[in-house]
Amino acid sequence: MIFSYLRDKGKMKDIPKSQTVQIALEGNFVNHVLPSGGVSGVSYLSWRLSHLGVPAGKATMAQVVRHAMGFLSFISLLLIAIVAVTIDGDINRWIILTSAILIGFMSAAIVAAIFLFSSKRRIELFSDWFVRTANHVVRKVTFGRRRKILKESKVRTFFDDMHHDFIELRHDKKLLIKPYLWGLLYMALDAGLFVITFLALGETVNPAPILIAYGVASLAGFFVLTPGGAGAYEAIMVAFLSVAGLASGVAITGIVLTRVILLIGTIGFGYIFYQRALLKYGKQRS
């Protein structure tokens, strides 16, 4: 999603697609092994893309677009899932409540981002607040030994880039079509892996509850400070699927097996490309 958006804006048109796949794997690796609510991945991808000529503000804005379109894609699939569960006749109040909370949270996040980036004045106030808060926290943590970690001018430039990108995006909304479609494909395939695992175990499961459980677990895993949300992610999916009527033993087996395969693949391939990037650009940075 990030790279299709940047290509359409002409920021990465000369970069081979194979390289963008490698960078995506690196970002996934960082997010899984350096748990920080997604902050590690955002920081790493901004640093990585800076070596390809993409300014930090524009790289971060691309990631904001990625998450916004990911949320919108998931909301679309979630609405379809609710209709499917209703037709299937297994709908219950917990599924409706959980779905409503997910849709409300994601919609609020998108609206908040639009509200912030649509005004230069709000961006300036936010950047000033961000600098003051970050420097204040650093002073407290270091007991006053370090006065500043962020400079107002650099942070303002960073957020100004994001604001200008948003204004361009608002005048050319077609740039959002590809990230949205990629988001639909990613969400469907990622949640579909759980369905395939259950089928391999000889269990036919309605994809709709799995999609809803996947959304709840992914959102919770984003905030849980364990690698890839491990532990909380699996527990939430198992609990939700059990409430939806799936036997607990089957749910545990299918969820844990899928997660192990996903984490091994993500960490294994991502680590190789991550180390290559550090060897190539880490020395230049120093």
Backbone bond lengths (Angstrom), bond angles and torsions (degrees), N, CA, C in turn:
res aa  C-N    CA-C-N  psi(-1)  N-CA   C-N-CA  omega(-1)  CA-C   N-CA-C  phi
1 M - - - 1.451 - - 1.525 110.99 -
2 I 1.325 116.78 -45.99 1.462 121.08 -178.72 1.518 110.57 -59.31
3 F 1.323 115.67 -45.66 1.453 119.82 -171.88 1.519 112.77 -76.59
4 S 1.336 118.08 -31.76 1.461 119.56 175.55 1.523 109.69 -66.10
5 Y 1.347 116.52 -37.18 1.464 121.29 177.91 1.531 110.83 -66.06
6 L 1.341 116.81 -46.67 1.459 120.56 -179.42 1.526 111.70 -67.02
7 R 1.328 117.51 -36.10 1.469 120.29 176.94 1.523 110.93 -63.53
8 D 1.328 116.83 -43.44 1.461 120.57 -179.71 1.524 111.50 -64.94
9 K 1.331 116.68 -26.56 1.462 120.28 176.65 1.526 112.15 -87.89
10 G 1.339 116.10 1.45 1.456 120.68 176.82 1.506 114.56 78.45
11 K 1.358 117.42 17.84 1.459 120.71 -176.81 1.526 113.25 -89.69
12 M 1.353 116.40 -21.26 1.459 118.86 -176.01 1.536 111.29 -137.69
13 K 1.322 116.29 29.86 1.466 118.96 -174.68 1.522 112.51 -67.53
14 D 1.341 118.16 -22.74 1.462 120.98 -179.20 1.529 113.14 -94.90
15 I 1.335 117.14 1.20 1.458 121.27 -178.50 1.526 109.34 -91.47
16 P 1.340 118.32 126.03 1.472 120.98 179.11 1.527 111.30 -58.55
17 K 1.328 116.46 145.20 1.466 120.80 -179.60 1.527 111.31 -64.06
18 S 1.330 116.61 -30.59 1.468 119.39 178.81 1.526 110.72 -62.03
19 Q 1.324 116.17 -34.79 1.468 119.79 179.84 1.526 111.10 -71.44
20 T 1.326 116.57 -36.02 1.465 118.66 178.48 1.525 111.02 -66.60
21 V 1.331 117.03 -33.45 1.466 120.47 176.41 1.530 109.88 -64.27
22 Q 1.330 116.50 -42.25 1.459 120.89 178.54 1.526 110.95 -61.23
23 I 1.341 116.10 -43.63 1.466 120.24 -179.15 1.525 110.24 -64.15
24 A 1.333 116.65 -39.49 1.468 120.64 178.24 1.526 110.71 -61.67
25 L 1.334 117.04 -41.76 1.463 121.08 178.04 1.529 110.91 -65.43
26 E 1.326 116.42 -37.73 1.468 120.18 176.90 1.524 110.44 -61.76
27 G 1.343 116.04 -45.51 1.460 120.09 -179.69 1.518 112.05 -62.43
28 N 1.340 116.93 -41.25 1.466 120.33 177.42 1.522 111.21 -62.93
29 F 1.339 115.49 -39.80 1.462 119.85 178.83 1.526 110.76 -61.46
30 V 1.321 116.76 -47.42 1.465 121.15 -178.67 1.527 110.51 -61.46
31 N 1.328 117.13 -42.63 1.463 120.53 179.84 1.526 112.42 -63.82
32 H 1.326 115.97 -30.52 1.468 119.25 -177.07 1.532 112.84 -84.45
33 V 1.336 118.16 -35.11 1.469 119.12 -175.64 1.527 112.98 -97.92
34 L 1.332 117.35 -15.88 1.464 121.07 177.11 1.516 108.52 -119.08
35 P 1.324 117.66 76.76 1.460 121.43 -175.41 1.520 112.39 -64.33
36 S 1.339 115.96 122.69 1.465 119.91 179.54 1.520 109.93 -159.02
37 G 1.324 116.74 33.20 1.455 119.59 179.46 1.513 112.73 66.35
38 G 1.328 117.53 27.91 1.464 120.57 178.51 1.513 114.63 89.79
39 V 1.336 117.51 -9.09 1.462 120.96 -177.34 1.528 111.20 -65.23
40 S 1.324 116.74 -40.16 1.465 120.89 -179.23 1.523 110.78 -59.34
41 G 1.329 116.18 -44.91 1.460 120.28 -179.35 1.514 112.25 -64.49
42 V 1.326 117.05 -41.96 1.467 121.39 178.72 1.523 110.47 -62.51
43 S 1.322 117.02 -46.08 1.463 121.69 -179.90 1.523 111.17 -63.47
44 Y 1.332 115.22 -44.47 1.468 118.88 -178.26 1.516 111.43 -64.66
45 L 1.325 117.73 -46.38 1.466 120.12 -178.50 1.531 111.24 -65.05
46 S 1.326 117.34 -35.45 1.469 120.09 176.80 1.524 110.17 -63.72
47 W 1.347 116.19 -43.61 1.474 120.50 177.54 1.518 111.04 -64.83
48 R 1.334 115.57 -42.82 1.467 120.50 -178.05 1.525 111.44 -65.15
49 L 1.323 116.95 -42.87 1.464 120.99 -178.52 1.523 112.11 -72.46
50 S 1.343 116.55 -23.59 1.463 119.17 177.90 1.521 111.10 -62.38
51 H 1.343 117.26 -28.76 1.457 121.64 178.13 1.530 112.13 -76.56
52 L 1.329 115.11 -8.10 1.470 119.91 176.74 1.523 110.77 -107.72
53 G 1.329 115.58 12.01 1.459 120.29 175.39 1.513 115.49 87.89
54 V 1.328 117.58 13.67 1.466 121.01 179.76 1.531 108.56 -99.49
55 P 1.349 119.12 118.67 1.472 121.20 179.45 1.521 111.46 -59.03
56 A 1.330 116.03 151.52 1.472 121.09 -175.95 1.520 112.15 -58.83
57 G 1.344 116.52 -41.35 1.462 120.17 -179.52 1.522 112.22 -62.07
58 K 1.331 115.76 -43.48 1.470 120.02 179.96 1.525 111.18 -69.33
59 A 1.337 117.05 -36.88 1.463 120.51 178.02 1.526 110.68 -64.95
60 T 1.336 116.00 -41.07 1.464 120.10 178.85 1.521 110.98 -67.82
61 M 1.348 116.36 -39.84 1.463 119.98 178.36 1.526 110.28 -62.52
62 A 1.326 116.83 -37.43 1.464 120.94 177.43 1.523 110.02 -61.25
63 Q 1.330 116.56 -37.01 1.459 120.18 179.13 1.528 111.92 -73.91
64 V 1.344 116.09 -31.32 1.466 119.73 173.60 1.525 109.57 -64.08
65 V 1.341 115.75 -43.37 1.467 120.84 177.57 1.524 109.97 -61.48
66 R 1.328 115.51 -41.07 1.466 119.97 179.15 1.526 111.48 -58.34
67 H 1.335 116.36 -48.60 1.462 119.57 -178.81 1.528 111.38 -68.09
68 A 1.342 117.03 -39.70 1.465 120.29 179.68 1.521 110.88 -63.17
69 M 1.333 116.84 -45.07 1.459 120.59 178.94 1.528 111.14 -70.95
70 G 1.339 116.40 -31.08 1.460 119.67 174.26 1.522 110.88 -63.58
71 F 1.346 115.78 -44.10 1.466 120.21 177.40 1.525 110.64 -61.95
72 L 1.347 116.00 -44.97 1.461 120.04 -178.55 1.530 111.04 -64.68
73 S 1.324 115.88 -39.85 1.468 120.24 177.63 1.519 110.71 -62.78
74 F 1.324 115.69 -43.67 1.461 119.20 -178.93 1.522 111.23 -66.66
75 I 1.327 117.10 -38.62 1.467 120.38 177.74 1.528 109.94 -59.75
76 S 1.340 116.28 -41.69 1.468 120.55 178.88 1.519 110.87 -61.51
77 L 1.357 116.33 -47.05 1.465 120.32 179.64 1.527 111.30 -67.18
78 L 1.328 116.13 -34.31 1.461 120.72 -179.09 1.527 111.18 -65.75
79 L 1.322 115.97 -40.57 1.466 119.87 178.15 1.531 110.61 -63.18
80 I 1.336 115.49 -40.58 1.470 119.92 176.39 1.523 110.29 -63.52
81 A 1.344 116.46 -40.60 1.469 121.35 -179.91 1.521 111.33 -63.17
82 I 1.328 117.32 -40.65 1.466 121.08 -179.89 1.529 110.35 -63.48
83 V 1.339 115.60 -42.96 1.470 119.90 177.46 1.527 109.96 -61.73
84 A 1.361 115.94 -42.47 1.469 120.27 -179.38 1.517 111.68 -63.76
85 V 1.333 116.57 -41.88 1.467 120.81 179.24 1.531 110.19 -65.91
86 T 1.322 116.32 -38.20 1.464 120.75 178.98 1.524 110.70 -63.12
87 I 1.331 116.21 -44.78 1.469 121.28 179.30 1.528 110.27 -63.91
88 D 1.347 115.89 -38.18 1.459 121.17 -179.12 1.528 111.98 -67.12
89 G 1.328 115.19 -22.55 1.460 119.72 176.37 1.510 114.74 88.48
90 D 1.338 118.31 4.78 1.474 121.04 -177.46 1.528 112.76 -102.91
91 I 1.297 117.52 16.85 1.465 120.16 -176.24 1.536 110.06 -69.24
92 N 1.320 115.52 143.28 1.469 120.03 174.45 1.520 108.78 -140.17
93 R 1.317 115.43 169.84 1.462 120.10 -172.57 1.524 112.70 -65.29
94 W 1.358 116.92 -27.99 1.464 119.28 179.78 1.525 111.09 -68.43
95 I 1.328 116.54 -38.66 1.461 120.12 178.28 1.532 110.05 -65.32
96 I 1.337 116.17 -43.81 1.462 120.47 179.17 1.528 110.80 -63.12
97 L 1.345 116.26 -45.55 1.466 120.80 -179.06 1.519 110.82 -62.90
98 T 1.326 117.11 -47.07 1.457 121.46 -178.95 1.526 110.76 -62.11
99 S 1.318 116.73 -43.95 1.456 121.22 179.85 1.526 110.57 -62.87
100 A 1.329 116.85 -41.84 1.468 120.89 -179.96 1.529 110.94 -63.75
101 I 1.331 116.44 -41.08 1.467 120.45 179.24 1.530 110.16 -64.33
102 L 1.336 116.51 -44.05 1.464 120.51 178.89 1.515 111.48 -60.42
103 I 1.336 116.13 -48.85 1.463 120.28 -179.16 1.524 110.34 -62.54
104 G 1.337 116.77 -41.86 1.463 120.62 179.70 1.523 112.17 -63.22
105 F 1.330 116.76 -44.62 1.467 120.84 -179.07 1.526 111.04 -64.07
106 M 1.322 117.06 -47.62 1.459 120.93 -177.84 1.523 111.69 -66.33
107 S 1.320 116.19 -39.85 1.472 120.07 178.24 1.528 110.35 -64.39
108 A 1.337 116.56 -41.32 1.467 120.90 179.40 1.526 110.93 -63.93
109 A 1.339 117.15 -38.97 1.467 120.85 178.81 1.520 111.06 -63.85
110 I 1.323 117.00 -42.13 1.469 120.89 179.51 1.524 110.31 -65.57
111 V 1.340 116.94 -45.67 1.469 121.29 -179.59 1.526 110.54 -62.66
112 A 1.337 117.16 -41.17 1.469 121.21 179.62 1.531 111.05 -62.49
113 A 1.337 116.92 -41.92 1.465 120.95 178.88 1.524 110.70 -63.89
114 I 1.336 117.11 -43.43 1.467 121.08 179.06 1.526 110.07 -63.08
115 F 1.327 116.45 -43.38 1.465 121.44 -179.95 1.528 111.25 -60.62
116 L 1.326 116.42 -42.27 1.465 120.55 -177.93 1.519 112.07 -70.03
117 F 1.338 117.08 -51.60 1.460 120.60 -171.64 1.528 114.10 -79.00
118 S 1.329 117.72 -11.35 1.468 119.22 -178.03 1.524 113.21 -80.87
119 S 1.320 117.44 -11.22 1.465 120.85 -177.94 1.527 111.09 -124.01
120 K 1.325 116.14 124.62 1.471 120.08 178.44 1.518 110.70 -65.05
121 R 1.333 116.08 -36.02 1.453 120.20 179.53 1.521 110.97 -64.13
122 R 1.328 116.93 -44.61 1.463 120.43 179.23 1.530 110.87 -65.35
123 I 1.324 116.15 -37.09 1.468 120.15 177.76 1.520 110.49 -63.10
124 E 1.331 117.14 -42.65 1.464 121.06 -179.94 1.529 110.95 -65.29
125 L 1.333 116.19 -43.25 1.469 119.85 178.59 1.524 110.62 -63.68
126 F 1.334 115.76 -41.16 1.461 119.54 179.84 1.523 111.35 -66.48
127 S 1.340 117.99 -42.55 1.465 120.72 -179.60 1.524 110.90 -64.24
128 D 1.353 116.96 -40.53 1.470 120.39 177.37 1.529 110.90 -63.17
129 W 1.340 115.65 -43.78 1.472 119.86 178.34 1.520 110.41 -63.44
130 F 1.316 116.73 -41.26 1.461 121.56 -178.56 1.523 110.86 -62.59
131 V 1.339 117.21 -43.62 1.469 121.31 179.73 1.520 110.44 -63.91
132 R 1.343 115.83 -47.49 1.476 119.57 -179.16 1.528 110.96 -60.70
133 T 1.312 116.82 -44.57 1.463 121.30 -177.75 1.522 111.47 -66.07
134 A 1.342 115.82 -45.99 1.471 119.66 -178.82 1.528 110.64 -63.03
135 N 1.321 117.57 -45.06 1.463 120.94 -179.47 1.531 111.64 -67.13
136 H 1.330 115.81 -35.51 1.468 119.90 178.11 1.535 110.36 -64.95
137 V 1.328 116.26 -44.34 1.466 120.79 179.35 1.521 110.52 -62.29
138 V 1.334 116.77 -41.91 1.472 121.32 179.91 1.517 110.52 -63.00
139 R 1.337 116.81 -42.37 1.470 120.23 178.79 1.522 111.06 -62.02
140 K 1.317 116.18 -40.44 1.465 120.16 179.68 1.530 111.39 -66.31
141 V 1.338 115.23 -44.50 1.467 120.44 -177.36 1.523 111.29 -66.95
142 T 1.340 116.94 -38.05 1.470 121.17 -177.48 1.533 112.26 -94.08
143 F 1.362 115.85 8.32 1.471 121.55 179.62 1.531 111.73 55.47
144 G 1.328 114.96 40.55 1.462 120.79 174.43 1.510 115.31 81.80
145 R 1.354 117.52 0.40 1.465 119.37 -178.74 1.535 112.33 -71.70
146 R 1.327 116.00 -26.36 1.459 118.87 179.44 1.523 108.71 -123.19
147 R 1.314 116.06 114.96 1.459 121.18 -174.02 1.527 112.86 -75.11
148 K 1.333 116.94 -45.06 1.462 121.03 -174.55 1.514 111.36 -135.48
149 I 1.328 114.28 142.80 1.455 119.90 172.61 1.532 110.30 -118.90
150 L 1.345 115.60 -22.94 1.461 121.29 179.76 1.521 110.31 -122.65
151 K 1.318 115.74 144.39 1.467 121.51 176.49 1.526 109.28 -105.21
152 E 1.343 115.72 135.95 1.457 120.80 -176.18 1.521 112.51 -57.12
153 S 1.337 117.17 -42.36 1.470 120.67 -175.60 1.527 111.86 -64.25
154 K 1.335 116.28 -42.93 1.462 119.55 -178.60 1.529 111.66 -68.97
155 V 1.338 115.79 -39.86 1.456 119.27 179.81 1.519 110.69 -67.46
156 R 1.325 117.04 -38.57 1.472 120.74 177.93 1.530 110.85 -63.89
157 T 1.323 115.76 -41.95 1.473 119.63 177.71 1.527 110.48 -62.12
158 F 1.315 115.18 -41.31 1.465 121.43 179.09 1.532 110.87 -59.05
159 F 1.340 116.53 -50.39 1.463 119.88 -178.54 1.531 111.90 -73.42
160 D 1.319 117.44 -28.87 1.470 120.34 175.23 1.524 110.78 -62.95
161 D 1.340 116.27 -40.84 1.474 120.32 176.54 1.526 110.50 -59.58
162 M 1.323 115.77 -41.63 1.460 119.95 179.76 1.525 110.62 -66.09
163 H 1.323 116.71 -40.77 1.469 121.00 178.88 1.521 111.15 -63.42
164 H 1.337 117.37 -45.65 1.466 120.85 179.85 1.523 110.92 -63.89
165 D 1.324 116.28 -37.95 1.465 120.33 177.16 1.527 110.60 -63.44
166 F 1.322 115.70 -40.22 1.464 119.85 179.56 1.528 110.89 -64.99
167 I 1.331 116.76 -42.07 1.471 120.49 179.64 1.526 110.11 -62.43
168 E 1.335 116.80 -42.99 1.470 120.48 177.05 1.521 110.40 -61.65
169 L 1.319 115.53 -40.81 1.457 121.15 -178.69 1.527 110.95 -65.64
170 R 1.314 115.93 -38.04 1.467 119.88 -179.46 1.522 111.61 -66.01
171 H 1.333 116.38 -28.95 1.468 120.73 179.18 1.526 112.36 -88.22
172 D 1.312 116.98 -9.44 1.465 120.69 178.84 1.527 108.68 -140.70
173 K 1.328 115.21 73.19 1.473 120.89 -174.05 1.524 112.82 -68.35
174 K 1.335 117.63 -13.76 1.462 120.13 178.96 1.525 111.86 -62.67
175 L 1.342 116.13 -20.70 1.463 119.83 178.53 1.530 111.88 -64.53
176 L 1.337 116.62 -17.37 1.468 120.42 -178.29 1.522 112.77 -86.37
177 I 1.329 116.71 -12.93 1.470 119.22 -174.93 1.527 111.45 -63.29
178 K 1.331 117.21 -50.30 1.464 120.28 -178.34 1.533 112.38 -62.83
179 P 1.357 119.22 -47.48 1.470 118.50 176.94 1.529 112.48 -58.25
180 Y 1.335 116.98 -36.17 1.462 120.25 179.48 1.524 110.76 -66.50
181 L 1.334 116.86 -45.06 1.471 120.59 179.89 1.525 111.26 -66.12
182 W 1.354 116.76 -39.85 1.465 120.10 176.35 1.520 110.25 -63.56
183 G 1.333 115.79 -36.26 1.461 120.10 178.19 1.519 111.69 -64.25
184 L 1.336 116.95 -42.21 1.464 121.05 176.59 1.528 110.99 -59.69
185 L 1.339 115.32 -45.90 1.461 120.15 -178.56 1.525 111.25 -64.41
186 Y 1.339 116.28 -45.22 1.470 120.89 -178.72 1.526 111.01 -61.75
187 M 1.347 116.20 -49.17 1.469 119.97 -178.22 1.529 111.16 -61.63
188 A 1.337 115.88 -44.10 1.462 120.09 -177.75 1.531 111.42 -64.09
189 L 1.344 116.04 -42.99 1.465 119.50 -178.52 1.525 111.64 -71.52
190 D 1.338 116.49 -39.73 1.463 119.81 -178.68 1.530 110.85 -64.54
191 A 1.339 116.24 -46.80 1.462 119.71 177.79 1.525 110.51 -69.60
192 G 1.348 116.24 -31.02 1.462 120.48 -179.43 1.519 113.14 -64.78
193 L 1.348 117.51 -25.38 1.463 120.34 177.93 1.530 111.75 -60.93
194 F 1.332 115.85 -34.32 1.468 119.55 178.07 1.530 110.10 -68.01
195 V 1.343 116.05 -39.99 1.467 120.43 178.51 1.524 110.30 -61.72
196 I 1.352 116.04 -43.49 1.469 121.18 -179.92 1.532 110.77 -62.54
197 T 1.325 116.05 -40.92 1.470 119.82 179.47 1.520 111.10 -62.71
198 F 1.328 116.61 -44.70 1.473 119.87 178.65 1.526 110.94 -62.66
199 L 1.350 117.03 -38.91 1.461 120.01 177.47 1.529 110.77 -63.69
200 A 1.349 115.78 -38.96 1.462 120.26 178.58 1.534 110.98 -64.54
201 L 1.331 115.71 -27.86 1.477 120.38 178.15 1.520 111.78 -86.68
202 G 1.338 115.71 2.19 1.461 119.87 178.63 1.510 114.85 83.76
203 E 1.343 116.35 18.63 1.465 121.62 -177.88 1.530 109.69 -117.64
204 T 1.328 116.59 121.59 1.466 121.02 176.69 1.527 108.61 -91.67
205 V 1.329 115.93 118.44 1.462 121.14 -175.98 1.520 109.60 -121.88
206 N 1.312 115.67 139.03 1.466 120.85 175.33 1.533 108.67 -61.91
207 P 1.338 118.68 123.95 1.469 120.85 -178.27 1.531 113.75 -63.34
208 A 1.346 117.22 -24.42 1.469 120.14 -175.45 1.533 112.84 -61.85
209 P 1.360 119.53 -51.84 1.473 118.55 177.36 1.529 113.00 -61.54
210 I 1.339 116.69 -34.05 1.463 120.05 178.20 1.522 110.08 -63.78
211 L 1.338 117.00 -42.38 1.464 120.77 179.06 1.516 111.20 -62.02
212 I 1.341 116.22 -43.36 1.467 119.87 179.56 1.528 110.60 -65.80
213 A 1.340 116.83 -43.84 1.470 120.83 178.27 1.524 110.55 -62.97
214 Y 1.331 116.60 -39.17 1.467 122.26 177.74 1.526 110.78 -60.07
215 G 1.331 116.23 -43.16 1.470 120.18 179.98 1.513 112.30 -65.12
216 V 1.336 116.41 -44.47 1.468 120.39 179.31 1.525 110.51 -62.70
217 A 1.332 116.50 -45.88 1.468 120.96 -177.78 1.525 111.15 -66.58
218 S 1.337 117.38 -40.18 1.472 121.01 179.66 1.512 110.97 -63.62
219 L 1.322 115.97 -41.77 1.466 120.21 -179.93 1.522 110.56 -66.04
220 A 1.324 116.76 -42.89 1.463 120.46 178.52 1.523 111.02 -67.42
221 G 1.340 116.35 -40.02 1.462 121.02 179.56 1.510 112.82 -63.24
222 F 1.330 116.45 -24.89 1.459 121.03 179.10 1.526 111.39 -66.65
223 F 1.331 116.62 -29.48 1.467 121.14 -177.01 1.525 113.45 -100.62
224 V 1.331 117.35 -20.76 1.465 120.49 -179.10 1.529 109.76 -76.69
225 L 1.318 116.42 127.76 1.462 120.98 -175.59 1.522 112.65 -86.60
226 T 1.322 114.84 58.82 1.465 121.75 170.21 1.520 106.86 -129.39
227 P 1.330 119.04 153.98 1.474 120.61 -178.54 1.518 112.71 -54.46
228 G 1.351 115.02 115.16 1.453 120.25 179.64 1.517 114.05 66.03
229 G 1.342 116.20 17.21 1.460 119.90 -177.30 1.517 112.90 70.91
230 A 1.360 115.93 18.40 1.464 121.00 -175.68 1.526 110.82 -54.43
231 G 1.302 115.74 139.12 1.461 121.47 -178.86 1.517 110.14 97.90
232 A 1.314 116.53 -67.69 1.467 121.14 179.82 1.528 110.57 -66.72
233 Y 1.343 116.43 -42.28 1.465 121.55 -179.23 1.530 110.92 -56.32
234 E 1.328 116.18 -53.05 1.462 120.71 -177.37 1.531 111.61 -65.79
235 A 1.327 116.24 -41.20 1.469 120.17 -179.02 1.525 111.29 -62.27
236 I 1.320 116.23 -41.79 1.466 120.41 -178.89 1.524 110.91 -66.80
237 M 1.337 117.13 -43.90 1.462 119.99 179.88 1.530 111.29 -63.99
238 V 1.319 116.64 -43.78 1.472 120.74 179.82 1.527 110.10 -62.94
239 A 1.327 116.78 -45.53 1.465 120.90 -179.18 1.524 111.25 -61.99
240 F 1.324 115.63 -44.06 1.466 119.26 -178.30 1.524 110.96 -66.30
241 L 1.332 117.70 -45.46 1.461 120.77 -179.56 1.526 111.33 -65.82
242 S 1.326 116.69 -31.74 1.467 119.85 176.83 1.524 110.21 -66.44
243 V 1.346 115.80 -41.60 1.465 120.23 176.96 1.523 110.35 -63.93
244 A 1.348 115.76 -34.22 1.470 120.54 -179.52 1.519 112.69 -75.92
245 G 1.348 117.45 -4.30 1.457 120.02 174.28 1.511 116.47 112.04
246 L 1.340 117.97 1.04 1.459 120.23 179.45 1.528 109.91 -85.71
247 A 1.317 117.02 139.78 1.463 121.00 179.70 1.533 110.20 -59.63
248 S 1.328 116.51 136.81 1.462 121.31 -174.99 1.529 112.64 -58.70
249 G 1.335 116.74 -42.67 1.463 120.21 -179.22 1.514 112.25 -62.03
250 V 1.323 116.13 -43.06 1.472 120.72 178.45 1.524 110.12 -66.13
251 A 1.330 116.41 -42.26 1.466 120.64 -179.27 1.529 110.96 -61.83
252 I 1.321 116.97 -45.58 1.471 121.08 -179.86 1.524 110.88 -61.58
253 T 1.329 117.00 -46.64 1.466 120.83 -178.82 1.515 111.77 -61.46
254 G 1.333 116.68 -48.94 1.464 120.82 -177.32 1.514 112.97 -65.65
255 I 1.335 116.71 -43.94 1.467 121.16 -177.53 1.534 110.83 -67.77
256 V 1.321 116.93 -48.87 1.472 120.32 -177.84 1.525 111.03 -63.56
257 L 1.330 117.32 -42.61 1.462 120.61 179.84 1.529 111.18 -61.91
258 T 1.327 116.87 -45.20 1.470 120.66 179.16 1.522 111.27 -62.74
259 R 1.312 116.12 -43.90 1.465 120.61 -178.08 1.524 111.71 -65.56
260 V 1.319 117.07 -39.35 1.466 120.17 178.08 1.525 110.34 -62.01
261 I 1.331 116.49 -45.00 1.469 120.67 179.22 1.527 110.57 -62.25
262 L 1.332 116.23 -44.49 1.466 120.39 -178.77 1.526 111.88 -64.75
263 L 1.329 116.61 -45.57 1.467 120.27 -177.60 1.523 111.84 -67.60
264 I 1.325 117.24 -40.33 1.463 119.76 178.80 1.523 110.59 -63.86
265 G 1.338 116.12 -44.40 1.461 119.88 179.07 1.518 112.13 -64.75
266 T 1.345 116.41 -45.05 1.469 120.77 -178.60 1.524 111.71 -64.25
267 I 1.327 116.59 -48.43 1.461 120.71 -177.22 1.524 111.23 -71.29
268 G 1.333 117.01 -39.65 1.469 120.49 -178.28 1.519 112.95 -63.10
269 F 1.327 116.55 -56.98 1.470 120.23 -178.93 1.534 111.47 -68.38
270 G 1.343 116.05 -39.81 1.461 119.44 -178.60 1.514 112.43 -63.82
271 Y 1.334 116.88 -37.86 1.458 121.28 -178.17 1.530 111.30 -61.63
272 I 1.329 116.68 -41.47 1.463 121.02 -178.78 1.532 110.57 -60.51
273 F 1.326 116.54 -49.95 1.465 120.58 -178.39 1.527 111.92 -71.13
274 Y 1.346 116.15 -32.76 1.463 120.80 177.89 1.521 110.81 -63.39
275 Q 1.323 116.89 -44.43 1.458 120.68 178.97 1.522 111.71 -65.72
276 R 1.322 116.35 -38.19 1.470 120.17 177.38 1.519 110.67 -62.11
277 A 1.327 116.48 -40.87 1.466 120.82 179.85 1.523 111.13 -66.06
278 L 1.339 116.69 -41.77 1.464 120.05 179.23 1.524 111.44 -64.33
279 L 1.325 116.37 -40.75 1.463 120.27 179.11 1.522 111.41 -65.40
280 K 1.319 116.05 -35.52 1.463 120.32 -177.16 1.521 112.70 -80.79
281 Y 1.332 116.94 -46.07 1.467 120.68 -172.93 1.519 113.27 -103.54
282 G 1.344 117.07 -22.77 1.456 119.36 -178.76 1.508 112.63 -61.41
283 K 1.335 115.85 -41.06 1.472 120.37 179.59 1.515 110.75 -67.07
284 Q 1.359 115.76 -37.93 1.455 118.78 179.46 1.508 111.02 -64.92
285 R 1.360 113.86 -36.68 1.448 118.25 -178.53 1.523 111.84 -65.20
286 S 1.320 115.63 -37.58 1.463 119.98 -179.29 1.520 111.33 -78.33
